[in-house]
Structure formats: structure tokens, C-alpha cells
């Protein structure tokens, strides 16, 4: 299964082990959730110290290819979802494109007066009514994200009556209200999950989150949604594709 190490070369032994494990994972010989050989087993297979084996496993974790579970061992990590931040695609459409089933659990849904910051971003009078929607999003039954959105009621009457545990927000905006998306501004940050967020997403407290704050406008440049999405850092990564200038 593994090839002997080149012990007289210039490539560190731990990196040679890490590279072989990486290749097995990427080629599908080791699948997500499968236990990786432990330090003792790798030391026996390759004839190296446990310190060298530990460095190889740590390298896999640093690359996001492996996860360590206390008391159980090291396992092949779930492949990360690549979120293309150059395009505006809702969670349902993203998961559909990946062959996954998207579902949702409504955490909060209510009509509230817009606070000054939300009112300014939606270009509303202070205190104008907005629909607030917070949902926990799943892919194939696994919690991946928490999404929060604020929408101006005056531009989409009756939206508070839609069941967004079974309906896509963006597909509703496009289909029911004939809204055509224009531009979107996004701010991407990283932070640690709070206790409540970690509990909802089924990750340890202080786990890393990818946070995307967004403002969406229609083709006439009218604000139609502001919100924030919290993605599991162990399962998501942001990518950007663009043409390099000459």
C-alpha cells in the first residue's frame, strides 16, 4: 500500500509520509470518516520514530485533510465545500450543484422594526418593518451553516408567510416577487464559534467559522437583502476565480 521512504534524500521523512497519505486520500483509497494509521502503526510501516509519524499526521490536519478525535484517533476529513465568492448562489443551489440535498431549520422568523444600521443598509426609514429570518442549513442531514437575513417588507409583501424550512429564499425572491439580482457586496472574516453557534453546528466551542456579511441589490440597484452567513470552517473554504491582468 505504501512505498519505502527515501531516507538518504533531501525531502524530510515526515513530508514523504504525509505526501503518500495525501495521495491515498485524494485518489479515493482513503475515504472521509475512515481511520488513518496511528503514530505507532506509521512508525512500524515506515521504520521511523513516532515524532516523525506525528509530524506527518499534523501536516494532514494543517491541510484540512484529517481531523483528530480525542480518544479515538485521526480520521480522513470531509472534503471542504468550495464557495465561489465571485458568484451569488444561494445555499440550496450550491448544494444542488454538488449533488447534495439542502434542508433548513428555522431558528428565528419575525417582523421587527429595522435598527439604524439595518435601515441604512436597506435604504429604509428608521423603524421601517423588516422580515428577519435565521436558519440552520443542512446538506445531506449535516449542519453546515447558520444564515441570517433581513428583508424589507414594503418591497416583498407577504414574505413573512412563506415557510422557509422547505422553500429557498432566493428562489422565492426570484419566482414569487420577480426580483432579478444585480450586485452584491460581501465582507469575509474568520472568527471562533460561540457556545450557541457551536451547539447548533455540532462543532466544539471556539471552532473556526467563515463569516460572510452581504448586501444584495436588484438590477435597479435597490437593496433587497442584508445578512450574514456563518459557515463551518472545517467544511467550507472561500475561493475566487478571476482573470489576471496583463
C-alpha positions in Angstrom: 0.0 0.0 0.0 2.9 2.4 0.8 6.3 2.7 -0.9 9.6 2.8 1.0 10.9 6.2 2.1 14.0 7.7 0.5 16.0 8.1 3.7 19.2 9.4 2.1 17.4 12.2 0.1 16.7 15.8 0.9 12.9 15.5 1.4 12.1 15.2 5.2 10.8 11.8 6.2 7.6 13.2 7.7 6.8 15.0 4.5 7.3 11.9 2.4 4.8 10.0 4.7 2.4 13.0 4.6 2.6 13.0 0.8 1.8 9.3 0.5 -1.2 9.7 2.8 -2.3 12.8 0.9 -2.2 10.9 -2.4 -4.2 8.0 -1.0 -6.9 10.4 0.2 -7.1 12.4 -3.0 -7.3 9.3 -5.1 -10.1 7.9 -3.0 -8.3 4.9 -1.4 -9.0 6.5 2.0 -12.4 8.0 2.3 -14.0 10.6 4.5 -14.5 9.2 8.0 -12.0 6.4 7.6 -9.4 6.0 10.4 -5.9 6.8 9.4 -3.0 4.7 10.7 -1.9 5.9 14.1 1.6 7.1 15.1 2.7 3.7 16.2 1.4 2.0 13.0 3.1 4.5 10.8 6.3 4.2 12.7 6.2 0.4 12.1 5.3 0.7 8.4 7.9 3.2 7.5 10.6 2.5 10.1 10.6 6.0 11.6 10.2 7.5 15.1 6.8 8.3 16.5 7.8 12.0 16.4 8.2 11.7 12.6 4.8 10.0 12.3 3.2 12.7 14.5 4.6 15.4 12.2 3.1 13.7 9.2 -0.4 13.4 10.7 -0.1 17.0 11.9 0.7 18.1 8.4 -2.5 16.4 7.1 -4.5 18.2 9.8 -3.0 21.5 8.8 -4.0 20.9 5.2 -7.6 20.1 6.2 -7.3 16.5 5.1 -7.5 14.9 8.5 -9.2 15.5 11.9 -8.2 14.4 15.3 -10.8 13.0 17.7 -9.7 12.8 21.3 -9.5 9.2 22.5 -10.4 7.8 19.1 -7.6 8.7 16.7 -7.1 10.6 13.4 -9.6 10.3 10.6 -9.9 11.4 7.0 -11.7 14.8 7.0 -14.9 15.5 5.0 -13.9 17.3 1.7 -14.5 21.1 2.0 -17.2 22.8 0.0 -15.6 25.5 -2.1 -17.7 28.6 -2.1 -17.0 30.8 -5.1 -17.4 34.3 -3.8 -17.3 35.7 -7.3 -20.9 34.4 -7.9 -24.0 34.9 -5.8 -25.6 31.5 -5.4 -27.9 30.5 -2.6 -27.3 27.6 -0.3 -29.9 25.4 -1.9 -28.4 26.0 -5.4 -24.9 25.4 -4.1 -25.8 22.0 -2.6 -27.8 21.0 -5.6 -24.8 21.7 -7.8 -22.7 19.4 -5.5 -25.3 16.6 -5.7 -26.3 17.2 -2.1 -29.8 17.7 -0.6 -30.2 21.0 1.1 -32.6 21.4 4.0 -33.3 24.0 6.6 -34.5 24.5 10.2 -36.0 27.9 11.0 -34.4 29.3 14.2 -36.0 32.7 14.2 -38.6 34.3 12.0 -40.2 37.6 12.9 -41.2 41.0 11.7 -39.3 43.7 13.5 -38.6 47.5 13.2 -35.2 47.9 11.4 -32.5 49.1 13.7 -30.5 52.2 12.4 -27.7 50.1 10.8 -30.1 47.7 9.0 -32.3 50.6 7.9 -29.3 52.4 6.5 -28.1 49.3 4.6 -31.6 48.7 3.2 -32.1 52.4 2.5 -35.3 52.4 4.7 -36.6 55.0 7.1 -35.5 54.2 10.7 -38.0 51.8 12.3 -39.4 50.6 9.0 -40.6 46.9 9.2 -38.3 44.2 8.0 -38.6 40.4 8.0 -35.8 38.7 9.9 -35.0 35.1 9.1 -32.4 33.0 10.8 -32.0 29.4 9.7 -29.7 26.4 10.3 -28.7 24.9 7.0 -28.0 21.2 6.3 -26.5 19.2 3.5 -27.5 15.6 3.4 -28.6 16.0 7.0 -25.3 17.5 8.3 -25.4 21.1 9.7 -23.1 23.3 7.7 -24.2 26.9 8.2 -26.3 29.4 10.0 -27.8 32.1 7.8 -29.5 35.3 8.9 -31.3 37.7 6.5 -33.2 41.0 6.8 -35.6 41.8 4.0 -37.7 45.0 3.5 -41.4 44.1 3.9 -42.6 47.0 1.7 -40.8 45.5 -1.3 -42.0 41.9 -0.8 -45.3 41.9 1.0 -46.4 38.5 2.4 -42.9 37.1 2.6 -43.3 36.5 6.3 -46.0 33.9 5.5 -43.6 31.7 3.4 -42.3 28.6 5.1 -38.5 28.8 4.6 -37.9 25.4 6.2 -38.9 24.0 2.8 -38.6 26.9 0.4 -35.4 28.5 -0.9 -35.2 32.2 0.0 -33.5 33.3 -3.3 -35.8 31.1 -5.4 -38.8 32.7 -3.6 -37.5 36.2 -4.3 -36.9 35.4 -8.0 -40.1 33.4 -8.6 -42.7 35.0 -6.3 -41.5 38.6 -6.4 -39.9 38.6 -9.9 -36.7 40.1 -8.4 -33.6 40.0 -10.7 -30.4 40.1 -8.8 -27.9 42.8 -9.5 -24.8 43.4 -7.4 -23.7 42.1 -4.1 -21.1 43.4 -1.6 -19.5 40.9 0.7 -17.1 41.1 3.6 -15.4 37.9 4.6 -13.9 37.3 8.0 -13.0 34.4 10.3 -13.9 34.1 13.9 -14.5 31.5 16.6 -17.9 30.0 17.2 -19.9 30.9 20.3 -21.2 28.2 22.5 -24.7 28.6 21.0 -23.4 28.6 17.4 -21.2 25.6 18.1 -24.1 23.7 19.6 -26.3 24.3 16.5 -23.5 23.4 14.1 -22.4 20.3 16.1 -18.8 21.5 16.5 -16.6 22.2 19.5 -16.9 25.7 21.1 -14.4 28.1 19.6 -14.2 26.2 16.3 -13.4 28.4 13.3 -16.2 29.9 11.3 -16.1 31.5 7.9 -18.3 34.6 8.2 -19.7 36.3 5.1 -21.6 39.6 5.6 -23.5 40.6 2.5 -25.7 43.3 0.9 -27.7 42.2 -2.2 -29.2 44.6 -4.7 -31.6 44.1 -7.6 -31.0 45.1 -11.2 -32.3 48.6 -10.4 -29.7 48.9 -7.6 -32.3 48.7 -4.9 -31.3 46.9 -1.7 -33.3 43.7 -1.2 -31.4 41.8 1.4 -28.7 42.3 4.0 -27.5 39.4 6.1 -24.7 37.3 7.5 -23.8 33.6 6.9 -21.7 31.5 9.3 -20.1 28.5 7.7 -18.2 25.7 9.4 -14.5 26.3 8.9 -13.8 22.6 8.8 -16.2 22.1 5.8 -16.1 25.3 3.9 -13.5 27.5 2.2 -13.8 30.6 0.1 -12.3 30.6 -3.4 -12.1 33.4 -6.0 -11.6 32.8 -9.7 -10.6 35.8 -11.9 -8.5 36.7 -14.9 -5.1 38.1 -14.2 -4.4 41.5 -15.8 -1.7 41.9 -18.3 
